Amino acid sequence: QMKNPDELLRRAATRDSQMSMDVFIPCRVLVAEDTRAIQFMLTRMLTDSVTSLAVAENGEQAIAAVEKAAASGTPFDLVLMDMH
């Protein structure tokens, strides 16, 4: 989902620790991670900093998500995954 630029500016201007952002990166990110705590942490860290964020619970789901996104014409710009 696309972020509203006015909302981003308002958050940056308020510098509220829960709402402010240090940087916004216009990209689509997929996090491939099986550990729920790490999924939660990365989601909290990235949600307000990127255009869109998706989470896959394993490598098989990640590959399917990458293929689906590419086929739909909206590929991921970045995939973050662990190596275990």
Salt bridges, closest charged atoms under 4 A:
GLU7 OE2 - ARG10 NH2 2.82
GLU7 OE2 - ARG11 NE 2.99
ASP22 OD1 - ARG15 NH1 3.97
ASP48 OD1 - ARG11 NH1 2.58
GLU57 OE2 - ARG36 NH2 3.16
